[in-house]
């Protein structure tokens, strides 16, 4: 249920009220009893940023470190990296490419 901010224009009393979306707005001020209690427009309590949860949650995790460590010896061996990919090694995705999403 959302929390709505109300303010009385007569006495200035402010209150946050937990209400259902289907509930009627409050009009009577609980402090002075005047019929001038109204909803205020407020900012959201959270912000959505970035391109998605998957891009930030697994960044720099154990999967990325293990893939980077395995790639270094393959490059040093001189050309064995294509064989490892052909044999079905993990991809650069956080799940390793072995889940149903790939």
Backbone bond lengths (Angstrom), bond angles and torsions (degrees), N, CA, C in turn:
res aa  C-N    CA-C-N  psi(-1)  N-CA   C-N-CA  omega(-1)  CA-C   N-CA-C  phi
1 X - - - 1.444 - - 1.530 108.80 -
2 X 1.306 116.91 138.70 1.462 120.22 -179.87 1.529 112.56 -78.06
3 X 1.312 114.91 157.38 1.458 122.15 175.90 1.526 107.39 -105.39
4 X 1.322 116.62 124.85 1.466 122.15 -179.53 1.523 109.72 -107.75
5 X 1.332 115.91 141.98 1.458 121.56 176.35 1.529 108.60 -95.69
6 X 1.320 116.26 128.83 1.464 122.95 178.32 1.523 108.98 -118.39
7 X 1.339 115.11 151.70 1.471 120.94 177.00 1.531 108.49 -146.48
8 X 1.313 115.06 137.63 1.467 121.41 177.28 1.524 108.59 -89.28
9 X 1.323 116.18 127.00 1.470 119.83 179.77 1.530 111.48 -79.27
10 X 1.335 118.03 -15.04 1.463 121.09 179.85 1.528 111.75 -83.24
11 X 1.331 117.37 -50.46 1.474 120.21 -175.16 1.530 113.30 -109.99
12 X 1.340 118.30 -13.42 1.461 121.28 179.37 1.521 114.50 87.13
13 X 1.336 117.53 3.93 1.466 121.52 179.40 1.535 109.56 -63.59
14 X 1.339 116.56 132.53 1.464 121.99 178.86 1.523 109.54 -120.34
15 X 1.338 115.59 143.55 1.461 120.25 -178.12 1.524 109.58 -153.84
16 X 1.334 116.53 141.12 1.460 122.41 173.02 1.523 108.07 -96.82
17 X 1.336 116.88 131.28 1.460 121.89 -174.41 1.526 109.32 -125.96
18 X 1.327 116.10 130.95 1.461 122.87 175.35 1.523 108.08 -85.49
19 X 1.348 117.01 115.09 1.462 121.50 -176.99 1.522 110.65 -136.15
20 X 1.320 115.50 155.09 1.464 121.06 171.05 1.524 108.49 -73.81
21 X 1.324 116.31 158.96 1.460 120.30 176.25 1.523 111.27 -63.54
22 X 1.324 116.76 -31.44 1.464 121.08 -177.03 1.531 113.26 -83.99
23 X 1.348 118.94 -9.01 1.468 121.18 179.68 1.526 111.03 -69.65
24 X 1.328 116.05 146.20 1.468 121.37 176.63 1.528 109.00 -72.07
25 X 1.331 117.64 145.79 1.470 120.11 178.30 1.532 111.43 -64.22
26 X 1.323 116.19 146.74 1.463 120.79 177.95 1.526 109.21 -75.74
27 X 1.328 117.31 144.69 1.465 121.21 179.48 1.523 112.56 -125.68
28 X 1.349 117.77 -24.38 1.460 121.44 -177.74 1.526 110.31 -94.00
29 X 1.308 116.75 125.71 1.465 122.45 179.84 1.530 109.53 -71.04
30 X 1.349 118.47 128.65 1.463 119.90 179.92 1.534 112.68 -72.42
31 X 1.333 118.07 -17.91 1.469 120.83 -178.33 1.524 112.44 -86.59
32 X 1.342 117.19 -49.48 1.470 119.75 -174.79 1.524 113.60 -111.25
33 X 1.333 118.58 -13.31 1.455 121.97 178.44 1.515 114.56 83.55
34 X 1.324 118.25 2.13 1.467 121.58 179.96 1.529 110.29 -74.10
35 X 1.305 115.69 154.32 1.468 121.90 178.98 1.534 110.68 -89.35
36 X 1.305 117.10 44.74 1.467 121.32 -177.96 1.526 111.98 -125.41
37 X 1.337 116.70 27.46 1.470 123.43 178.39 1.517 107.40 -87.82
38 X 1.330 117.98 121.07 1.469 119.93 -176.99 1.527 111.29 -138.76
39 X 1.344 114.36 157.10 1.473 121.09 178.52 1.514 109.87 -69.93
40 X 1.318 114.80 146.94 1.452 121.34 174.28 1.523 109.20 -110.40
41 X 1.316 115.75 154.31 1.456 120.57 174.77 1.525 107.57 -86.83
42 X 1.330 116.64 125.38 1.461 121.34 -178.66 1.518 109.95 -126.12
43 X 1.314 116.05 164.31 1.467 122.03 177.44 1.528 109.53 -78.36
44 X 1.314 115.59 155.09 1.460 120.47 177.82 1.526 109.74 -66.69
45 X 1.319 116.57 152.40 1.460 121.60 -179.86 1.507 114.41 -80.74
46 X 1.330 118.37 -1.95 1.454 121.49 179.47 1.517 109.58 -147.41
47 X 1.320 116.39 163.56 1.456 121.68 178.71 1.523 108.67 -130.29
48 X 1.307 116.13 138.84 1.461 121.40 175.27 1.519 107.59 -99.92
49 X 1.327 116.32 120.19 1.452 121.25 -179.05 1.518 109.25 -130.73
50 X 1.302 116.55 157.95 1.455 120.89 174.93 1.514 112.65 89.62
51 X 1.306 115.00 -177.13 1.455 120.42 -176.71 1.522 112.74 -96.74
52 X 1.324 118.82 -2.61 1.454 120.76 176.77 1.508 111.78 149.28
53 X 1.330 116.48 162.41 1.460 120.40 -176.89 1.512 112.13 -66.09
54 X 1.318 117.19 -33.89 1.453 120.80 -175.70 1.525 112.41 -69.98
55 X 1.308 117.56 -24.35 1.465 120.59 -178.25 1.525 111.17 -76.41
56 X 1.313 118.74 -26.79 1.458 120.81 -176.36 1.519 113.72 -109.21
57 X 1.307 119.10 -28.64 1.457 120.54 -175.02 1.525 113.49 -69.21
58 X 1.301 118.33 -33.49 1.454 120.91 -176.07 1.521 113.09 -104.21
59 X 1.313 117.39 3.11 1.459 121.00 -178.11 1.523 109.76 -65.21
60 X 1.327 116.41 122.26 1.456 121.26 178.11 1.515 113.82 76.86
61 X 1.316 117.77 15.22 1.459 121.34 -178.97 1.524 111.78 -77.97
62 X 1.318 117.56 -173.85 1.460 123.17 -177.81 1.522 111.57 -64.94
63 X 1.324 118.17 -33.23 1.461 120.94 -179.97 1.518 110.80 -64.57
64 X 1.331 117.48 -42.40 1.459 120.79 -179.80 1.523 110.23 -67.32
65 X 1.328 118.37 -38.35 1.457 121.57 179.89 1.520 111.43 -68.19
66 X 1.318 118.01 -39.81 1.458 121.28 -179.73 1.527 110.74 -68.65
67 X 1.322 117.30 -37.52 1.454 120.27 179.33 1.521 110.50 -69.25
68 X 1.328 117.44 -37.81 1.455 120.87 178.68 1.521 111.64 -68.21
69 X 1.327 117.71 -38.11 1.453 121.41 179.73 1.524 110.94 -69.75
70 X 1.312 118.96 -35.12 1.455 122.51 179.89 1.523 111.19 -73.75
71 X 1.333 117.61 -28.11 1.459 120.50 -178.54 1.520 111.63 -75.14
72 X 1.329 118.37 -32.72 1.460 121.34 -177.58 1.529 112.19 -63.01
73 X 1.348 122.09 -47.93 1.459 120.20 178.27 1.536 112.53 -66.04
74 X 1.316 117.00 -31.87 1.459 119.61 179.96 1.525 110.63 -66.88
75 X 1.328 117.13 -39.54 1.454 120.32 178.24 1.513 110.49 -69.11
76 X 1.332 118.25 -36.51 1.459 121.87 -179.24 1.528 110.87 -68.87
77 X 1.326 118.05 -27.63 1.458 121.27 -178.83 1.515 111.60 -73.56
78 X 1.308 117.93 -16.41 1.463 120.77 175.27 1.512 114.21 85.56
79 X 1.319 116.45 74.36 1.450 119.77 172.11 1.509 115.56 93.98
80 X 1.299 119.46 11.22 1.461 120.19 178.86 1.519 112.49 -87.71
81 X 1.311 118.81 -8.01 1.463 121.75 -179.58 1.524 112.09 -63.03
82 X 1.346 121.38 -41.59 1.457 119.52 178.11 1.526 112.43 -62.90
83 X 1.322 119.44 -34.77 1.460 121.52 177.98 1.520 110.60 -63.82
84 X 1.333 117.04 -40.94 1.458 120.68 -178.53 1.526 110.15 -65.40
85 X 1.325 117.82 -38.84 1.454 119.62 178.63 1.519 110.99 -68.78
86 X 1.296 117.37 -38.86 1.454 120.75 178.91 1.521 111.18 -67.00
87 X 1.326 117.06 -28.88 1.455 120.76 -179.26 1.525 111.71 -79.14
88 X 1.355 117.89 -5.77 1.465 120.45 175.66 1.509 113.50 96.81
89 X 1.313 118.85 36.26 1.461 120.16 177.05 1.523 109.20 -71.32
90 X 1.314 115.03 170.85 1.452 119.52 -176.60 1.523 111.23 -68.65
91 X 1.331 115.97 149.95 1.455 121.08 177.78 1.518 109.49 -87.01
92 X 1.324 116.46 -173.89 1.464 120.60 -178.32 1.527 111.96 -86.95
93 X 1.310 119.43 9.61 1.463 122.34 178.22 1.530 109.47 -81.23
94 X 1.316 117.50 155.54 1.478 120.43 -178.98 1.524 113.49 -60.64
95 X 1.327 116.88 -29.31 1.464 118.82 -178.57 1.517 112.25 -90.31
96 X 1.334 117.04 -4.20 1.455 119.94 178.65 1.517 112.51 83.69
97 X 1.305 119.09 4.18 1.456 122.11 178.38 1.511 114.02 77.71
98 X 1.340 117.65 7.22 1.459 119.74 -177.36 1.523 112.55 -101.10
99 X 1.328 118.07 9.04 1.458 120.05 -179.39 1.531 110.70 -99.38
100 X 1.304 116.46 178.84 1.458 121.25 -178.02 1.519 113.63 -73.64
101 X 1.333 117.07 -12.90 1.473 119.39 -178.12 1.524 111.60 -81.23
102 X 1.319 119.79 -6.98 1.474 120.80 -179.28 1.495 111.02 -121.53
